[in-house]
Amino acid sequence: MLENLIVQYKDFLYILAEIAASTLELIGILIIIIGSARALVRLVRCLIRKQPFRVVVDLGKALSLALEFKMGAEIIKTVIIHNLEELAILGVVIIIRALLAFIIHWEIRTEEKEKSISNERPPEK
């Protein structure tokens, strides 16, 4: 009786983890699509108006947010791992996504510093 309840609970947990991970993955994908489209529209507008626009910051923020959701999905997937091979693959994926997040954050900070420095400079005559 108790064994049957434990098996049912594990099955429920597995299904819940699959749904949650898939949902977080979908949210990450939607953020990438929407953020990319938004950055592209802003870039085109700025090109038409001949205004400066740093697409790296806008797109980088969207990618960074999407990576956070995708890493959340990977963390949830640790619940449903069955063997060490799956764990190793998942670990590599998490490391790669963490490195990407770090690089994107670094790019955003660099672009924002450059923007603030260029805004502080007096206009050239």
DSSP file (Angstrom, degrees, kcal/mol; ACC not computed):
  #  RESIDUE AA STRUCTURE BP1 BP2  ACC     N-H-->O    O-->H-N    N-H-->O    O-->H-N    TCO  KAPPA ALPHA  PHI   PSI    X-CA   Y-CA   Z-CA
    1    1 A M     >        0   0    0      0, 0.0     4,-1.9     0, 0.0     5,-0.1   0.000 360.0 360.0 360.0 -53.3    0.0    0.0    0.0
    2    2 A L  H  >  +     0   0    0      1,-0.2     4,-2.2     2,-0.2     5,-0.2   0.878 360.0  53.9 -65.3 -38.1    2.7    2.5    1.0
    3    3 A E  H  > S+     0   0    0      1,-0.2     4,-2.2     2,-0.2    -1,-0.2   0.903 107.8  50.1 -62.4 -41.2    4.9    1.3   -1.8
    4    4 A N  H  > S+     0   0    0      1,-0.2     4,-2.3     2,-0.2    -1,-0.2   0.891 109.6  51.1 -64.0 -40.4    2.1    2.0   -4.3
    5    5 A L  H  X S+     0   0    0     -4,-1.9     4,-2.3     2,-0.2    -1,-0.2   0.893 109.5  50.3 -64.0 -41.0    1.6    5.5   -2.9
    6    6 A I  H  X S+     0   0    0     -4,-2.2     4,-2.5     2,-0.2    -2,-0.2   0.905 110.3  49.7 -64.9 -42.1    5.3    6.2   -3.2
    7    7 A V  H  X S+     0   0    0     -4,-2.2     4,-2.3     2,-0.2    -2,-0.2   0.916 111.9  48.1 -63.3 -43.6    5.3    5.1   -6.8
    8    8 A Q  H  X S+     0   0    0     -4,-2.3     4,-2.5     2,-0.2    -2,-0.2   0.893 111.1  51.1 -63.9 -39.9    2.3    7.2   -7.6
    9    9 A Y  H  X S+     0   0    0     -4,-2.3     4,-2.7     2,-0.2    -2,-0.2   0.912 110.2  49.1 -63.7 -42.9    3.9   10.2   -5.9
   10   10 A K  H  X S+     0   0    0     -4,-2.5     4,-2.4     2,-0.2    -2,-0.2   0.899 111.1  50.1 -63.9 -40.2    7.1    9.7   -8.0
   11   11 A D  H  X S+     0   0    0     -4,-2.3     4,-2.4     2,-0.2    -2,-0.2   0.921 111.6  48.2 -62.3 -44.1    5.1    9.5  -11.2
   12   12 A F  H  X S+     0   0    0     -4,-2.5     4,-2.8     1,-0.2    -2,-0.2   0.923 112.0  49.4 -61.5 -44.8    3.2   12.7  -10.2
   13   13 A L  H  X S+     0   0    0     -4,-2.7     4,-2.6     1,-0.2    -2,-0.2   0.892 110.2  51.1 -61.8 -41.1    6.5   14.4   -9.4
   14   14 A Y  H  X S+     0   0    0     -4,-2.4     4,-2.3     2,-0.2    -1,-0.2   0.928 112.7  45.1 -62.3 -46.6    8.0   13.3  -12.8
   15   15 A I  H  X S+     0   0    0     -4,-2.4     4,-2.5     2,-0.2    -2,-0.2   0.917 113.9  49.4 -64.7 -43.5    5.0   14.6  -14.7
   16   16 A L  H  X S+     0   0    0     -4,-2.8     4,-2.7     1,-0.2    -2,-0.2   0.907 111.5  49.1 -62.2 -42.6    5.0   17.9  -12.8
   17   17 A A  H  X S+     0   0    0     -4,-2.6     4,-2.7     2,-0.2     5,-0.2   0.898 111.0  50.3 -64.5 -40.7    8.7   18.4  -13.4
   18   18 A E  H  X S+     0   0    0     -4,-2.3     4,-2.4     2,-0.2    -2,-0.2   0.927 113.2  45.6 -62.3 -45.5    8.3   17.7  -17.1
   19   19 A I  H  X S+     0   0    0     -4,-2.5     4,-2.4     2,-0.2    -2,-0.2   0.932 115.2  46.7 -64.6 -46.0    5.5   20.2  -17.4
   20   20 A A  H  X S+     0   0    0     -4,-2.7     4,-2.5     2,-0.2    -2,-0.2   0.925 114.1  47.2 -63.4 -45.3    7.3   22.9  -15.3
   21   21 A A  H  X S+     0   0    0     -4,-2.7     4,-2.3     1,-0.2    -1,-0.2   0.916 113.6  47.9 -63.8 -43.3   10.6   22.4  -17.3
   22   22 A S  H  X S+     0   0    0     -4,-2.4     4,-2.4    -5,-0.2    -1,-0.2   0.890 111.7  50.7 -64.9 -38.6    8.8   22.5  -20.6
   23   23 A T  H  X S+     0   0    0     -4,-2.4     4,-2.5     2,-0.2    -2,-0.2   0.921 110.9  47.7 -65.1 -44.0    6.9   25.6  -19.6
   24   24 A L  H  X S+     0   0    0     -4,-2.5     4,-2.3     2,-0.2    -2,-0.2   0.890 111.3  51.5 -64.4 -38.7   10.0   27.4  -18.5
   25   25 A E  H  X S+     0   0    0     -4,-2.3     4,-2.3     2,-0.2    -2,-0.2   0.923 110.4  49.0 -61.2 -44.4   11.7   26.4  -21.8
   26   26 A L  H  X S+     0   0    0     -4,-2.4     4,-2.7     2,-0.2    -2,-0.2   0.912 109.6  51.1 -62.8 -43.6    8.8   27.8  -23.7
   27   27 A I  H  X S+     0   0    0     -4,-2.5     4,-2.4     1,-0.2    -1,-0.2   0.919 110.0  50.8 -60.2 -43.1    8.8   31.1  -21.7
   28   28 A G  H  X S+     0   0    0     -4,-2.3     4,-2.0     2,-0.2    -2,-0.2   0.907 110.8  48.4 -60.2 -42.9   12.6   31.4  -22.5
   29   29 A I  H  X S+     0   0    0     -4,-2.3     4,-2.5     2,-0.2    -2,-0.2   0.921 111.2  50.0 -64.5 -43.8   12.0   30.8  -26.2
   30   30 A L  H  X S+     0   0    0     -4,-2.7     4,-3.0     1,-0.2     5,-0.3   0.895 109.1  52.1 -62.3 -39.9    9.2   33.4  -26.3
   31   31 A I  H  X S+     0   0    0     -4,-2.4     4,-2.9    -5,-0.2     5,-0.3   0.908 109.9  49.2 -63.2 -41.2   11.4   35.9  -24.5
   32   32 A I  H  X S+     0   0    0     -4,-2.0     4,-2.4     2,-0.2     5,-0.2   0.935 114.1  45.5 -62.8 -46.1   14.1   35.4  -27.1
   33   33 A I  H  X S+     0   0    0     -4,-2.5     4,-2.4     2,-0.2    -2,-0.2   0.948 118.1  41.6 -63.2 -49.8   11.6   35.8  -30.0
   34   34 A I  H  X S+     0   0    0     -4,-3.0     4,-2.6     1,-0.2    -2,-0.2   0.921 116.6  48.6 -66.1 -44.3    9.9   38.9  -28.6
   35   35 A G  H  X S+     0   0    0     -4,-2.9     4,-2.4    -5,-0.3    -1,-0.2   0.890 112.7  48.2 -63.5 -39.8   13.2   40.5  -27.4
   36   36 A S  H  X S+     0   0    0     -4,-2.4     4,-2.4    -5,-0.3    -1,-0.2   0.919 113.1  47.4 -66.3 -44.1   14.9   39.9  -30.8
   37   37 A A  H  X S+     0   0    0     -4,-2.4     4,-2.5    -5,-0.2    -2,-0.2   0.914 113.0  49.4 -63.3 -42.3   11.9   41.3  -32.7
   38   38 A R  H  X S+     0   0    0     -4,-2.6     4,-2.5     2,-0.2    -2,-0.2   0.924 111.8  47.6 -63.5 -44.7   11.8   44.3  -30.4
   39   39 A A  H  X S+     0   0    0     -4,-2.4     4,-2.4     1,-0.2    -1,-0.2   0.895 111.9  50.8 -63.9 -39.5   15.5   45.0  -30.7
   40   40 A L  H  X S+     0   0    0     -4,-2.4     4,-2.6     2,-0.2    -2,-0.2   0.918 110.3  48.6 -64.3 -43.6   15.2   44.7  -34.5
   41   41 A V  H  X S+     0   0    0     -4,-2.5     4,-2.5     1,-0.2    -2,-0.2   0.929 113.4  47.1 -62.6 -45.0   12.3   47.1  -34.7
   42   42 A R  H  X S+     0   0    0     -4,-2.5     4,-2.4     1,-0.2    -1,-0.2   0.892 111.7  51.6 -64.2 -38.3   14.2   49.6  -32.5
   43   43 A L  H  X S+     0   0    0     -4,-2.4     4,-2.4     2,-0.2    -2,-0.2   0.933 110.5  47.5 -63.2 -46.4   17.3   49.2  -34.6
   44   44 A V  H  X S+     0   0    0     -4,-2.6     4,-2.5     2,-0.2    -2,-0.2   0.921 111.8  50.8 -62.2 -44.1   15.4   49.8  -37.9
   45   45 A R  H  X S+     0   0    0     -4,-2.5     4,-2.4     1,-0.2    -1,-0.2   0.924 112.0  47.1 -59.0 -44.2   13.7   52.9  -36.4
   46   46 A C  H  X>S+     0   0    0     -4,-2.4     5,-2.8     1,-0.2     4,-0.7   0.873 111.1  51.2 -67.9 -35.9   17.0   54.3  -35.3
   47   47 A L  H  <5S+     0   0    0     -4,-2.4     3,-0.4     3,-0.2    -1,-0.2   0.912 111.1  48.2 -65.8 -40.9   18.6   53.6  -38.6
   48   48 A I  H  <5S+     0   0    0     -4,-2.5    -2,-0.2     1,-0.2    -1,-0.2   0.917 117.7  40.8 -63.9 -43.3   15.8   55.4  -40.4
   49   49 A R  H  <5S-     0   0    0     -4,-2.4    -1,-0.2    -5,-0.2    -2,-0.2   0.496 110.0-125.1 -82.7  -3.8   16.0   58.4  -38.1
   50   50 A K  T  <5 +     0   0    0     -4,-0.7    -3,-0.2    -3,-0.4    -4,-0.1   0.906  61.5 143.6  57.4  45.0   19.9   58.2  -38.2
   51   51 A Q      < -     0   0    0     -5,-2.8    -1,-0.2    -6,-0.1     2,-0.2  -0.838  56.4-103.7-109.6 149.7   20.0   58.0  -34.4
   52   52 A P        +     0   0    0      0, 0.0     2,-0.3     0, 0.0    -5,-0.0  -0.494  42.2 175.2 -71.8 141.9   22.6   55.9  -32.4
   53   53 A F        -     0   0    0     -2,-0.2     2,-1.0   -10,-0.0     3,-0.1  -0.960  24.9-148.3-148.9 129.3   21.2   52.7  -31.0
   54   54 A R    >>  -     0   0    0     -2,-0.3     4,-1.0     1,-0.2     3,-0.7  -0.813  13.8-177.8-101.6  97.3   23.1   50.0  -29.1
   55   55 A V  H 3> S+     0   0    0     -2,-1.0     4,-2.7     1,-0.2     5,-0.4   0.746  73.5  73.2 -65.9 -24.1   21.3   46.8  -30.0
   56   56 A V  H 3> S+     0   0    0      1,-0.2     4,-2.3     2,-0.2    -1,-0.2   0.892  96.6  47.9 -60.3 -41.3   23.6   44.8  -27.7
   57   57 A V  H <> S+     0   0    0     -3,-0.7     4,-2.2     2,-0.2    -1,-0.2   0.955 116.1  41.3 -67.4 -50.5   22.1   46.1  -24.5
   58   58 A D  H  X S+     0   0    0     -4,-1.0     4,-1.7     2,-0.2    -2,-0.2   0.948 121.9  40.2 -63.7 -49.3   18.4   45.6  -25.5
   59   59 A L  H  X S+     0   0    0     -4,-2.7     4,-2.6     1,-0.2     5,-0.2   0.888 113.8  55.3 -67.6 -38.1   19.0   42.2  -27.1
   60   60 A G  H  X S+     0   0    0     -4,-2.3     4,-2.6    -5,-0.4    -1,-0.2   0.889 106.0  51.0 -61.8 -40.8   21.5   41.2  -24.3
   61   61 A K  H  X S+     0   0    0     -4,-2.2     4,-2.3     2,-0.2    -1,-0.2   0.905 111.7  47.6 -64.9 -40.5   18.9   41.9  -21.6
   62   62 A A  H  X S+     0   0    0     -4,-1.7     4,-2.4     2,-0.2    -2,-0.2   0.925 113.9  46.9 -65.6 -43.9   16.3   39.7  -23.4
   63   63 A L  H  X S+     0   0    0     -4,-2.6     4,-2.5     2,-0.2    -2,-0.2   0.892 111.3  51.9 -65.2 -38.9   18.8   36.9  -23.9
   64   64 A S  H  X S+     0   0    0     -4,-2.6     4,-1.7    -5,-0.2    -1,-0.2   0.928 111.2  46.4 -63.6 -45.0   19.9   37.1  -20.3
   65   65 A L  H  X S+     0   0    0     -4,-2.3     4,-1.7     1,-0.2    -2,-0.2   0.913 112.3  50.9 -63.1 -42.7   16.4   36.9  -19.0
   66   66 A A  H  X S+     0   0    0     -4,-2.4     4,-2.4     1,-0.2    -2,-0.2   0.899 107.6  53.4 -62.2 -40.5   15.6   34.0  -21.4
   67   67 A L  H  X S+     0   0    0     -4,-2.5     4,-2.7     1,-0.2    -1,-0.2   0.863 104.1  56.1 -63.4 -35.1   18.7   32.1  -20.2
   68   68 A E  H  X S+     0   0    0     -4,-1.7     4,-1.9     2,-0.2    -1,-0.2   0.922 109.8  45.1 -62.7 -43.3   17.5   32.5  -16.6
   69   69 A F  H  X S+     0   0    0     -4,-1.7     4,-1.8     2,-0.2    -2,-0.2   0.906 113.6  49.9 -65.2 -40.8   14.3   30.8  -17.4
   70   70 A K  H  X S+     0   0    0     -4,-2.4     4,-1.9     1,-0.2    -2,-0.2   0.867 109.8  50.2 -68.4 -35.6   16.1   28.1  -19.4
   71   71 A M  H  X S+     0   0    0     -4,-2.7     4,-2.3     2,-0.2    -1,-0.2   0.868 107.0  55.4 -69.7 -34.4   18.5   27.4  -16.5
   72   72 A G  H  X S+     0   0    0     -4,-1.9     4,-2.1    -5,-0.2    -2,-0.2   0.900 106.9  50.8 -60.6 -39.8   15.5   27.2  -14.2
   73   73 A A  H  X S+     0   0    0     -4,-1.8     4,-1.9     1,-0.2    -2,-0.2   0.902 109.0  50.8 -63.7 -40.6   14.2   24.5  -16.5
   74   74 A E  H  X S+     0   0    0     -4,-1.9     4,-0.7     2,-0.2    -2,-0.2   0.893 108.6  51.8 -65.2 -38.8   17.5   22.6  -16.4
   75   75 A I  H >< S+     0   0    0     -4,-2.3     3,-1.0     1,-0.2     4,-0.3   0.916 109.4  49.6 -64.3 -41.9   17.5   22.7  -12.6
   76   76 A I  H >< S+     0   0    0     -4,-2.1     3,-1.9     1,-0.2     4,-0.4   0.872 102.0  63.2 -63.4 -35.2   14.0   21.3  -12.5
   77   77 A K  H >< S+     0   0    0     -4,-1.9     3,-1.0     1,-0.3    -1,-0.2   0.719  85.2  74.9 -63.9 -19.3   15.2   18.5  -14.9
   78   78 A T  G X< S+     0   0    0     -3,-1.0     3,-0.9    -4,-0.7    -1,-0.3   0.774  86.9  63.9 -63.6 -22.5   17.6   17.3  -12.2
   79   79 A V  G <  S+     0   0    0     -3,-1.9    -1,-0.2    -4,-0.3    -2,-0.2   0.827 104.9  43.9 -67.2 -31.5   14.6   15.9  -10.4
   80   80 A I  G <  S+     0   0    0     -3,-1.0     2,-0.3    -4,-0.4    -1,-0.2   0.168  80.7 128.0-105.5  18.4   13.9   13.5  -13.3
   81   81 A I    <   -     0   0    0     -3,-0.9     3,-0.1     1,-0.1    -3,-0.0  -0.565  32.8-176.1 -77.8 137.0   17.4   12.2  -14.0
   82   82 A H        +     0   0    0     -2,-0.3     2,-0.3     1,-0.2    -1,-0.1   0.675  60.4  16.4-107.2 -22.9   17.7    8.5  -14.0
   83   83 A N  S  > S-     0   0    0      1,-0.1     4,-1.6     0, 0.0    -1,-0.2  -0.922  76.8-101.6-147.8 172.4   21.5    7.9  -14.5
   84   84 A L  H  > S+     0   0    0     -2,-0.3     4,-2.6     1,-0.2     5,-0.2   0.802 115.0  60.8 -67.9 -30.3   24.9    9.5  -14.3
   85   85 A E  H  > S+     0   0    0      2,-0.2     4,-2.2     1,-0.2    -1,-0.2   0.929 106.6  45.8 -63.5 -44.6   25.2   10.0  -18.1
   86   86 A E  H  > S+     0   0    0      1,-0.2     4,-2.6     2,-0.2    -1,-0.2   0.888 112.2  52.4 -63.0 -39.2   22.0   12.2  -18.1
   87   87 A L  H  X S+     0   0    0     -4,-1.6     4,-2.5     2,-0.2    -2,-0.2   0.902 108.7  49.9 -63.6 -41.3   23.4   14.1  -15.1
   88   88 A A  H  X S+     0   0    0     -4,-2.6     4,-2.2     2,-0.2    -2,-0.2   0.919 112.2  47.2 -63.9 -43.9   26.7   14.7  -16.9
   89   89 A I  H  X S+     0   0    0     -4,-2.2     4,-2.3     1,-0.2    -2,-0.2   0.930 113.3  48.6 -63.1 -45.1   24.9   16.0  -20.0
   90   90 A L  H  X S+     0   0    0     -4,-2.6     4,-2.5     1,-0.2    -2,-0.2   0.888 109.5  53.1 -62.5 -39.8   22.7   18.2  -17.8
   91   91 A G  H  X S+     0   0    0     -4,-2.5     4,-2.3     2,-0.2    -1,-0.2   0.907 109.1  48.4 -61.7 -42.6   25.7   19.5  -15.9
   92   92 A V  H  X S+     0   0    0     -4,-2.2     4,-2.6     2,-0.2    -2,-0.2   0.915 111.1  50.6 -64.3 -42.9   27.5   20.5  -19.2
   93   93 A V  H  X S+     0   0    0     -4,-2.3     4,-2.5     1,-0.2    -2,-0.2   0.920 111.1  48.4 -60.9 -44.3   24.3   22.3  -20.4
   94   94 A I  H  X S+     0   0    0     -4,-2.5     4,-2.4     2,-0.2    -1,-0.2   0.908 111.8  49.5 -63.8 -41.7   24.0   24.2  -17.2
   95   95 A I  H  X S+     0   0    0     -4,-2.3     4,-2.5     2,-0.2    -2,-0.2   0.924 111.8  48.3 -63.2 -44.2   27.7   25.2  -17.3
   96   96 A I  H  X S+     0   0    0     -4,-2.6     4,-2.5     1,-0.2    -2,-0.2   0.925 113.3  47.2 -62.8 -44.3   27.4   26.4  -20.9
   97   97 A R  H  X S+     0   0    0     -4,-2.5     4,-2.4     2,-0.2    -1,-0.2   0.875 111.3  51.3 -66.8 -36.0   24.2   28.4  -20.2
   98   98 A A  H  X S+     0   0    0     -4,-2.4     4,-2.4     2,-0.2    -1,-0.2   0.912 110.5  49.1 -66.0 -41.6   25.9   29.9  -17.1
   99   99 A L  H  X S+     0   0    0     -4,-2.5     4,-2.7     2,-0.2    -2,-0.2   0.918 110.9  50.1 -62.7 -43.1   28.9   30.9  -19.2
  100  100 A L  H  X S+     0   0    0     -4,-2.5     4,-2.6     2,-0.2    -2,-0.2   0.920 110.2  50.1 -60.7 -43.2   26.6   32.5  -21.8
  101  101 A A  H  X S+     0   0    0     -4,-2.4     4,-2.6     1,-0.2    -2,-0.2   0.910 111.0  49.5 -61.4 -42.2   24.7   34.4  -19.1
  102  102 A F  H  X S+     0   0    0     -4,-2.4     4,-2.4     2,-0.2    -2,-0.2   0.929 112.0  47.6 -62.3 -45.6   28.0   35.7  -17.7
  103  103 A I  H  X S+     0   0    0     -4,-2.7     4,-2.4     2,-0.2    -2,-0.2   0.906 112.4  49.1 -63.6 -42.0   29.2   36.8  -21.1
  104  104 A I  H  X S+     0   0    0     -4,-2.6     4,-2.5     2,-0.2    -1,-0.2   0.925 111.3  49.0 -64.7 -44.2   25.9   38.5  -21.9
  105  105 A H  H  X S+     0   0    0     -4,-2.6     4,-2.5     1,-0.2    -2,-0.2   0.905 111.4  50.6 -60.8 -40.7   26.0   40.3  -18.6
  106  106 A W  H  X S+     0   0    0     -4,-2.4     4,-2.4     2,-0.2    -2,-0.2   0.917 110.7  48.7 -63.6 -43.5   29.6   41.4  -19.2
  107  107 A E  H  X S+     0   0    0     -4,-2.4     4,-2.7     2,-0.2    -2,-0.2   0.905 111.2  50.2 -62.6 -42.0   28.6   42.7  -22.7
  108  108 A I  H  X S+     0   0    0     -4,-2.5     4,-2.7     2,-0.2     5,-0.2   0.937 111.5  47.7 -63.0 -46.6   25.7   44.6  -21.3
  109  109 A R  H  X S+     0   0    0     -4,-2.5     4,-2.4     2,-0.2    -2,-0.2   0.912 112.7  49.5 -60.7 -42.4   27.8   46.2  -18.6
  110  110 A T  H  X S+     0   0    0     -4,-2.4     4,-2.4     2,-0.2    -2,-0.2   0.928 112.7  46.7 -62.5 -46.0   30.5   47.2  -21.1
  111  111 A E  H  X S+     0   0    0     -4,-2.7     4,-2.4     1,-0.2    -2,-0.2   0.903 112.6  49.6 -64.1 -41.3   27.9   48.7  -23.5
  112  112 A E  H  X S+     0   0    0     -4,-2.7     4,-2.4     2,-0.2    -1,-0.2   0.878 110.8  50.0 -67.4 -36.4   26.2   50.6  -20.7
  113  113 A K  H  X S+     0   0    0     -4,-2.4     4,-2.4    -5,-0.2    -2,-0.2   0.927 111.6  48.4 -65.2 -43.7   29.6   52.0  -19.5
  114  114 A E  H  X S+     0   0    0     -4,-2.4     4,-2.4     1,-0.2    -2,-0.2   0.898 112.1  49.9 -61.9 -40.0   30.5   53.1  -23.0
  115  115 A K  H  X S+     0   0    0     -4,-2.4     4,-1.8     2,-0.2    -1,-0.2   0.917 111.4  47.4 -65.5 -43.2   27.1   54.7  -23.4
  116  116 A S  H  X S+     0   0    0     -4,-2.4     4,-1.2     2,-0.2    -2,-0.2   0.867 112.5  50.1 -68.4 -34.4   27.4   56.6  -20.1
  117  117 A I  H  X S+     0   0    0     -4,-2.4     4,-1.1     1,-0.2     3,-0.3   0.920 111.2  48.1 -67.2 -43.1   30.9   57.7  -21.0
  118  118 A S  H  < S+     0   0    0     -4,-2.4    -2,-0.2     1,-0.2    -1,-0.2   0.812 110.2  52.8 -68.9 -28.2   29.8   59.0  -24.4
  119  119 A N  H  < S+     0   0    0     -4,-1.8    -1,-0.2     1,-0.2    -2,-0.2   0.767 107.1  53.1 -75.2 -25.1   26.8   60.8  -22.7
  120  120 A E  H  < S+     0   0    0     -4,-1.2    -2,-0.2    -3,-0.3    -1,-0.2   0.733  88.7  95.9 -81.1 -23.0   29.2   62.6  -20.3
  121  121 A R  S  < S-     0   0    0     -4,-1.1     3,-0.1    -5,-0.1    -3,-0.0  -0.413  82.4-115.3 -69.5 140.8   31.5   63.9  -23.0
  122  122 A P        -     0   0    0      0, 0.0    -1,-0.1     0, 0.0    -2,-0.1  -0.479  42.8 -91.9 -71.5 148.6   30.8   67.5  -24.2
  123  123 A P        -     0   0    0      0, 0.0     2,-0.2     0, 0.0     0, 0.0  -0.311  43.3-114.7 -62.6 142.2   29.6   67.7  -27.8
  124  124 A E              0   0    0      1,-0.1    -3,-0.0    -3,-0.1     0, 0.0  -0.512 360.0 360.0 -79.0 145.8   32.4   68.3  -30.3
  125  125 A K              0   0    0     -2,-0.2    -1,-0.1     0, 0.0     0, 0.0   0.404 360.0 360.0-105.9 360.0   32.6   71.5  -32.3
